Amino acid sequence: MIDVWTKQAPDGTTITFKKEGTKEVGYIYSAEGRTVKETSSMRDELTRLEVETLFADYVKGTK
């Protein structure tokens, strides 16, 4: 399963979130839109809101 969505950061940058994986192998979550892409992986499936919370500092531009 792949789920992709975008959100605008406070500074106007468009951040693209991506969730890939299955319950059997786990999930990879990423946020992209700044110079550096941030990625995290885990066994649990997160909701869109949980993914956005996971990358909150990235969206704010503080990480």
LOTI-453131 format. One record per residue (C-alpha): chain; x, y, z; residue number from 1. Coordinates in steps of 0.1 Angstrom, whole numbers. Example, Ala and Ser with C-alpha at 12.3 -4.5 7.8 and 13.67 -1.06 7.14 Angstrom:
LOTI-453131
  chain      X      Y      Z  resi
      A    123    -45     78     1
      A    137    -11     71     2
This chain:
LOTI-453131
  chain      X      Y      Z  resi
      A      0      0      0     1
      A     12     35     -8     2
      A     -4     67      5     3
      A      9    101     -6     4
      A     -4    135      4     5
      A      8    171      7     6
      A      6    198     32     7
      A     18    234     32     8
      A     43    243     59     9
      A     40    277     77    10
      A     68    291     55    11
      A     49    282     23    12
      A     70    251     14    13
      A     49    222      1    14
      A     57    191     21    15
      A     50    157      5    16
      A     42    128     30    17
      A     45     92     19    18
      A     35     60     37    19
      A     45     27     21    20
      A     43     -9     33    21
      A     21    -37     46    22
      A     13    -52     80    23
      A     35    -82     72    24
      A     67    -63     65    25
      A     62    -30     83    26
      A     59      6     70    27
      A     83     33     58    28
      A     72     69     63    29
      A     88     99     47    30
      A     85    137     44    31
      A    101    156     15    32
      A    101    191      4    33
      A    132    207     19    34
      A    168    201     11    35
      A    170    170     31    36
      A    144    142     31    37
      A    134    127     64    38
      A    125     90     67    39
      A    113     67     95    40
      A    103     30     96    41
      A     83     10    121    42
      A     60    -21    123    43
      A     29     -1    133    44
      A      7     15    107    45
      A      2     52    115    46
      A    -27     74    104    47
      A    -20    105     83    48
      A    -23    127    114    49
      A      2    105    133    50
      A     27    107    103    51
      A     23    145    102    52
      A     30    146    140    53
      A     60    123    136    54
      A     76    149    112    55
      A     63    181    129    56
      A     98    196    134    57
      A    106    188     97    58
      A     74    206     86    59
      A     83    236    108    60
      A    118    237     93    61
      A    134    233    127    62
      A    150    199    119    63
